[in-house]
Amino acid sequence: MTPAARVAAAIAVLDQIIAGEPAERALISWARANRYAGSGDRAAVRDRVFDALRRRDEYAHLGHALSGRGLMIGALRAAAEDLEAIFSGAAYAPPALTEAERAAPAPLPDDGPARWNLPAPLIAAFRASLGDQADRAMAALSQRADVHLRVNTRKGGREKAQAALAAEEIETRPHNSVETALIVTKNARKVQNAQAYLQGLVELQDAASQAAILRLPLSDGMRVLDYCAGGGGKSLAMGARARLDIAAHDAAPARMADLPARAARAGLKIRQIGPADVARSGPYDLVLIDAPCSGSGTWRRTPDAKWRFEDKDLQALVRVQSEILPKAARLVTAGGVLAYATCSVLQGENDDQIAAFCAAHPQWQQTDRMQLLPGPDWDGFYLYVLRHQA
């Protein structure tokens, strides 16, 4: 595909997303309908689409329209690319620019959705939650995130992992703040077919999640429950830190379908516990709740989510979180640890949630708190650690 044809494809996909189709589904539908497109073409179209969603309102302002075409005009204009060469009207290229589209846009406003690429209610929520750090966090969500890897220290250190990846032309550098993390600097798309990945030496995991696991008070012999395990990434990270008896539970067990294979690759055994059995599976020395949340700290990775998120969604999540906390707490042994985590930066899902739980359950006392904001080093993440006062 030519560069112009890739832009035309991105326009079509973006129009579907703006009409309400989830981004991943729209991209898959386009790829299936255009099987001539090679892997490089699919990656290029995906990059165009996700960049436009991260900076949607900014690009709509620069391109004079909230449409696939307007977003691509805005994106090319922001990157100082040759608009006339792409919008040429040639075969497989988008139609030529109109005079209105050629007009220079007004300067970007200093505030509001076109400046921060978030709906106005979410701008207010970020500022209420983060104060003077909100603008930095919002700006980060408009940028593409790095790919991070977690080194499985059961199988080797960072130097071994870097060497193994480099043998397959995947370049990395050590993360400055997280001792288990590598940042991929070249050929990130090759990682999942690399031997270092297939043999369990590395796993895909953001440095913020790794930092949270490194703060948990884990030691050999502990019984541990990953209460909202999902794909099990945090179960694997905990298992790499100490020799644990690990169980994983999720309200939707299908989310854990890949966990047995991932655990085998990592050299771990992780028991899966279904919803019907979890209440009688304890007690545990540590229960980790990686709670369902808005994902607001990770929206640069799933940028269409921020445009669909509404206050009713937040209220529903807060209710679910408040129900999970006491259920999981009952599974912790006397004197044990309850860890609550989200990949959200919103106060209602984090400190407010913990404050309400502790007010109702004074036997739990804080031992640690971590909040990381999205930025060049990691995604947004929140961790609160409580110990039961026996």
N, C-alpha and C positions, 0 to 999 in steps of 0.2 A: 504494500500500500504506500502511496505517496504521502508526504506530510499533510497535504490538503485533504486527501481521502480520510486520513486518521482524524482530522478535525471534523470533517463531515460526519463521521461515525460517532464521535463524541457528542456532537450536537444532537443527533438522534437519540442517543442514550440519555442525555441530560433532559431532553424533553419528556421522556418517559418518567424519569425520576421526579421532575417538577409536577407531573400529573399525578404522582402518588405512588409510583412503583418503587420498592426498595432498591437501593443502588446495586447490590450484588445480583439480585434477580434480573434487573435490567441489563447488566453486563453479560450475564450468562445467556439471556435470550438473544442478545445481539451476536454473541460468539456462535451460538448454534445456528442462527440464520445466515451467518457469513463464514462458513467453514473454510473458505479460501484464505482467511486471515491467519497468518502464522503467529507463533508465540510472541515474537517481537512486536507485531502489530497489536495483538491483544494487550500486551503490557503497556504499549504506548497509549492506546485508547484509554485504558484503565487509569493511567497516570493523569491524563488530561481531565478525565471525569472527576477523579478524587481531588485534584488541585482546584477545580472549579467549585466543588462542593465546600471545600475548606474556606474558600474566599468568595462565596456565592454573592453576597450583597455588594461587596467591593467591585467584583467583576460586572455585576448587573449595572452598577452605576457607571463604570467605565465603558460598557458596551451598550448603554441606553435601553436595556430591556432585560427583564427576568425571564429569559428563555434560553434554550440551548445555544442558539445563535448569538444572543446577546452576551452570554457568559464566555463563549469562545472569542468573541471580538474583544471583550474586556481582558481576558487572559493574555491574548496576543499583544494587546496594547500595553498592558502592564509589563510584559517582558520585552517590549520594544521590538517585536517581531514584525515582519513585513506583511501587513494585512492584505494588501492588494495581491500579493503573490499567492496567498492562501485562498482568499475569497475572489477567485478569478472567474468562476463560472465554467471552467473547463470540465472535462469528463471526470466524474467522481469527486470534484471539488465543490465546496459550497457556492451558491449563487453570488454574483458580484455585489459589492457593497452599494447601498443606497447613499444618496447625498446626506441623509439624516444620520446614517451610521458613520459616515466619514467625519462628521462634526466633532470637534474636540469636546470632551466632557467637562463639566464644571469640576473644580477642585473637590477632592474628597472632603466630606465634613469632618470636623475634629472629634465628633462623638456620634454614637448611634450605630445601627446595624451595618451601614456601609463602611464604617471605620473598624468595627470589631468582629464583623461576620458572625453575629449572633442575633437572634430575635431580641427586641427591646426588653421583654420580661426577663429573659435570661441574663442580659447585661445587668439589670437591677439585682437579680439574685446573686450573681458573681460578686458584685460590689458589696452587697449586704453580708455575704459570707466571708470575703477575703479582704475587705477594706482596701488599703493602698497597694495591696499586691494583686488586685483583680485585673488591672489593665495588662500587667505582664503575663498573667495566666491566659487571658483572652487572646492576646497577641500570639502566644505560642500555639494555640489551637488552630491558627491559620497557616501554620507551617507544617511541612511534611516531617514525620517522626523518623528517627533512625531505627534500624533493625538491631535489636539486642539479643545476645545469646547468653544462656547460663551454662557455665562449665560444670559438668557433673564431677565433683571432686572425689567421688568414689573411684573414678576411672582415670583421673589425671588432673594436672593443673592447667593454668591458662596457657603456659608456653607450649605444652603438648598439644592442646586444642588448636592454638594458632598455627602450629606447624602442620598439623593434619589438614586443617582447612586450606592453608596456603598451597599444599600439594595439589589441591583441586582448584586453584586460582581464586579462592575466596579470601579476601584480605580483611583483617580485623585489627583493632587496637584495644588495649585494656581500658576499661572504664576507670576513671580517676577516683571514684568514690565507693564503688561496689566491687569487692574483691573477687566475686565469682563471675563478673559480667565482662563480656566482650561486645564491642560495637563493630558492626560490619561496615566496612568502608568501600568494598567492591564486590560485585556479583552476589548480592543478597538473595537473588532469586534461585541461586544454585544450592542454597543451604539444605533444603529438604531432600535433596538427592545425594548429598555428600556423605561419605563414609563416616565422618565424625558425628554426623547426626544419626545416621542409620544404625550405628553401633552404640549410641547412647552417651557419647562423650560430651555432646552439647545438646541443649534444648532451646527452642525459641521462647524467650520470656523477657519482658521489659525489666530494666534495672530497678525500677521502683518496687515491683513485686519481689524481686530478689532481695532488695534492702529490707523489706518488711520481714521476710522469712529469716534473714540473718539476725534480726532483733528478738526473735522469739526465744524464750528460755527452754531450749531443747537439750536433752542429754540421753545417753544410751539407756535403753530399757523402758522408756516412757511409753504409755499407751496414748495414742493421739488420734483424734477424729477431725478430718477435713469435712465440715458440716455441709457446705454448699460447694461441692468439689468441682462441678462442671467437668471440663476435660482433664482435671487432675494435675495441672501444672504445679500447684502449690504443694500437693501431696508429694510429688516427685522431688521438689526442692527441699522439703523437710526431710525426706528420706536420705537425701545426699548429705545432710548435715550430721545426722546421728543414726545409730542403730535403733530404730523405733518399731513398735508394733502399730502400724498405720492402718486406719480404716477410712474409707471415703464414702460419703453419702451425698445424694442430690435428690431433690424433690422430683426431678425428671430424670430417671436413671439412664435414659437413652443418651444423655449428654456425656456419660462416662463410658460410652461404647469403646472408645479407643484406648482407654486407660490400661487394660491388661497388656496390650502390645507395647505401649509406652513404658510401662513399669518393667516389663521383661527386657526391653532395650536398655533401660537404665540400671538393670541388675537389682531390682527391688521386688518385693512382694507387698501388694496393697489389697486388702480385703474391701469388697464393695458391699454396702449395706443399703437395702431398699427402704422406702418410706414406711413400710409396715413393721420393720424390725428395729428401726433406729432408736426408738424411745426406750427399748429394753436392752440396748447394746452396751451401755456404760457400766461402771463409771470410767472416765478417761482422765489422765493427768493434764492433758491440754486439749481444748476444743477450739479450732479455728473456724470462725464464721466469715467466709468471703461473701458478703451479703449481696443479693440482687440489688442493683443500684442504677442510677441514671447513666453511669459511665462517663460523666462529664469531664473527668480528668483524662479521658482517652478519645475524645471526640475527633481529634485530628486523624485517628486511625479509622473511625467510622463516621465520617463527617455528615452523612445524610441524617444521622440520628438527631443532631442538634436542631435541625429544621423541622423535625416531626415532634419534638418533645414539648409537652404542655404541662401546665400546673397540675392538672388532674392526674397525669402520669406520675409526677413527683409525690403527690399525696397517696396514691396507690402503693408506691414503693415504700414510703415511710411506714404505712400500715403493715406491710409484709415484714419489714425489718423489725418493727416493734413486736411482732408475733414470734419471729425466729429467736430473738435474743433470750427470752426466758426459757424457751424450749431447749435450746442448746445449753444454757447454763445448768439445767437440771442434770445434764449428763457429765458434769465435771465433778471429780472426787473432792472431798473436803481438803482444803488447802491447795487445790489445783488452779489451773490458769484458763481463762476465757479470753480469746483474742478476737476482736471485731475489726473487719477490714472492708473498705470499699475502694473502688477506683473513681470516686466522686470527689469534687471539691466543694459541694454544697453543704452548708452547715446543718440543714434539716436532716440530712442523711448521716451526719457524722457526730459532732459534739452534742447537738440537741438530742439525738437518739440515745447517746450514752448517758447524758444527764438525766433523761427520763427513766432509763433503766436503773441507774444507781439510786435515784430517789425512791424507787419502789423496792429495791433490793440492796439495802445498806450493807449487807455482808460482803459485798464486792468492793474492792479498793483498787484504785489505779496504781499500776507499777510502771507503765510506759505509755507514751503517746508520740506518734510521728505523723506529720502531714507534709507531703511533698507536692509541689505544684508543677503542672506541665511546663516544660522548658527544654533547653538543649540537652539536659542530662537524663531525663526520664519523663514518664507520664505522671499525671496527678494521681496521688494515692494517699489513703488515710489508714492508720493502724492505731488501735487503742487496746492496751493489754491490762486485764484485771485479774486479781488473785482473790480466791475465796478465803475469807477469814474464818477458819475452822473454830 
